[in-house]
Amino acid sequence: MAYSPLIEQLIDSLRALPGVGPKSAQRMAFHLLLRDRRGGAALADVLAAAMERVGECRDCHLPTEDEQCPICASDRRDPALLCLVESPADVFALEQATDYQGRYFVLGGRLSPLDGIGPAELGLDRLEERLRAGEVREVILATSPTVEGEATSQYVAELARANGATCSRIAHGVPMGGELETVDSGTLSHAFAGRRGY
Amino acid sequence: MTGQAHPVPAWVVHRRSYRDTSLLLELLTRDHGRIGAVARGARGQRSRWRGVLEPFQPVLVNWAGRGELATLTFAEAGGRPLRFPGTRLAGAFYLSELLLRLLRRDDPVPDVFVAYGDALTSLAAADQPEDVPLRLFEKRLLEGLGYGLLLDSTADTGRPVDPGARYRYELEYGPVEADPEAAGLVISGAALLALAREELADEALRGEVQRLMRAAVGLYIGARPLQSRALYASLRRTDLSQEQEP
């Protein structure tokens, strides 16, 4: 059977969400229409406003509706420390897990030569400008532990050194509560090669 | 392209995200050539393939299905993981980009499988200057695809190449004896023979070989530039202690 055009359109639009197929989209649509009109209307309003107004922070590229995100705007954050991450979600993960007091730079991806993503496509020239300004003393590389993340880190480390900043990278290793025999060999070899004085 | 009775050795050449939790892999096997395969759920939190399907690593795999894309049914590490320090990582990207650009899927060339593995292993081991495995892979890849270069005798007269002489290399033909003022792709006999014997310890000869291979590879990869070459060049910008770009 076919739904009326507007309902059909609603179901189709809900499928833009990740992990939502036709079945769940239909469930969501009917939930909003039959059980939670007010919630649905509020969702529509805030969605429209967010799509209209959210851009990115001019310094770190974190999504925000202001010119600067709260982290970059805060004067309690150390401008000499810059942490490089791949996605906005990484910033929130680090904010929850650590007491890091510096600032961030969100790349929005990683260098991936085999997919045609080079330094220019990633906007690494903007990072270079920022490093050249000279305020950053230390760059903390927090890209993901993949070959693309590693290539990105190497590239940024060269940029940092060329501009007189020191560079460190977050450790890669055995997860907490894990047992060595169940850790994959790539991770274990990284962890072993990167062991520290104890 | 159906599955195997037992898992077979393969190299992960490339890997990209596919749908919400899956990976799309390009694998290189000895007897089945390059295979495109989907690893379902490989990016999930609890995937048993976490950390196994990483680019430039040896794996043991099995797969099912016919057609353009196979479905991965088994994967585990196929050896000690390889790690590529510094610009050698850009070298590994280069080998893989070249392979993906020149070798089609389901076109098995056992020599190319061996050459790719040798080149990655040598890059990771850092047992020789990093451009040596790149040059040897270029040579063996072209050979494997049927575009092998004539290196030990001249194309027009068939005389053996003299290490002391200079030659003009005509692509898709071979070396021809050149007068001293010859223009174009001029290369010494010593460099041709060094490449033929795969003995590239001499840095000056490697420079000549690089020019030749760049022109030869350029003939087949088309106009679109190689991204890994740009990455390599930019990594070396401030790191001049390293060797030639690919």
Interface residues (C-beta under 8 A of the other chain):
Chain A: P18 G19 L111 S112 P113 L114 D115 G116 I117 G118 P119 T146 V147 E150 A151 Q154 Y155 E158 R161 A162 D184 S185 G186 T187 S189 H190 A193
Chain B: H14 R16 D20 R50 G51 V52 E54 P55 F56 Q57 A77 R80 P81 R83 F84 G86 T87 L89 A90 A92 F93 S96 E97 L100 L226 Q227 S228 A230 L231 S234 L235 R237 T238 D239
